[in-house]
Amino acid sequence: MNNMNQSQLLRYIDAVSLALDDVTLFLDTHPHNKEAMEYYNSYKEKRMQAVKDYTKYYGPLNRYNVNCSNEWQWNQGPWPWQGEV
């Protein structure tokens, strides 16, 4: 993911999030499907890494990704939805 720009990384996070939403719906009705659980865990890890990378290079995507060890950073824009991505 290091070779993605901000816009590409945000689109990747959206795509992986959609895949997670889809497999979650499947798992709601097939909770013992091993292949679906492996898919879920794989995409969950991909999303976590992508969000971590995005936060590191471009800032937090939401208030849960704020690193406030030194100062509150959530309100320092631009935010991803403000069109600069």
C-alpha positions, 0 to 999 in steps of 0.5 A: 500500500506504500505506492498508493496516493491518498485518493487511491488508498481511500478508495482501497479502504472503501473497497475492502470495507464493502467486502467486509460488509458483504461477508458479514451479511453472509456470516450472519446466515452461515456462521460456521462457514470456514471459508467465509471466516478466513475471507473475513479475517483476511480482509479485516487485516487488510482494512486495519493495515490500510487505515493504519497507513492512511492515518500515518500519512494523511491523518485520521479517518475518524475520531477512533484513529486519532493519536492524541499523545501530544495534541488533539488532531481530529479537527486538523483538516482537510478531512478525506470528504472535503474534496482534496483527496 
